[in-house]
Amino acid sequence: MTDPAAEVIADELLYLTGRAIALGDFDMFKVHFMLPQILESLDGEEIMQTEHDLRRRFDAVQAHIKENDVADLVRSIVSSEFIDADTIGSTHVSKALKEDGTPVGPPFPTYSVIRRTRDGWKILRTHVVLLKNSIHEGYLASPPNGHDQAP
């Protein structure tokens, strides 16, 4: 089920963060995330406490995109709902594509918790579901210089 107002907010964040990823622009990217930022996957949880931690994750994603010749990351909202007046839960599916439109691995779902702040709506937490041995596991590979893993 999707709430149209929640979907507009989530879709705008997908567009803005997707544009920043496509341009490799960390400054454009970082303003849409709260710190600490929590990234969950089937392998565990990474807590990014600082802007430096978020930058390392962004750089790791950029490296994965380059290594796999990803020309476009198409992300589409599946469902967005208000959890409360200041919180949205949103699910989207991502498809990585080469220049000729060939998929780079299977599509993968992501669930995000989006929170209203004084500075607008920001992503608080993200849960990415990637299949084991998927080419997309590289999105979650350790960033350069390691990362802070939650126990």
C-alpha positions, 0 to 999 in steps of 0.5 A: 500500500502506498500513501501518495504524499509519502511516495512524493517525498520518498521519490524526491529523495530517490531522485536527488540521491540518485543524481548525486550517485550518477554525478559522483557528487558526495556533497550533493549526496550527504545532505539527504542523510542523517547521522548516525546513518544505519545500513543493514543487510543480510550480513549485519549492520553498519553504523556510520557515525560521521560524515567521513564514514558516510563518505567511505561508503559513498566511495565504495559504491562509486568504485563498485559502479565503475568496476562493473560498468554501471551506466545507470541505476534505475530505482523505483518506489514500490511502497511508501507509507507514513509510520507517524507524522514525521516518519516514512517507511519506503521500499524501492527496487534498484536495477543497475544497467550497462550503457546498452541497457543490459542488466548488471545482476538482478534487481534488488529491494531496499527499505528506507526509514525517512525522517522529517528534520528541521532541514527537511526529509532525510534518510535515517536507516536503510535495509538492502536485501542482496542475494548471496554471491550477487554481483551487487554484494560489492555495494556493501563491500568494505569501503577503503580504510575499513568501516565501523561495524556494529557488534 
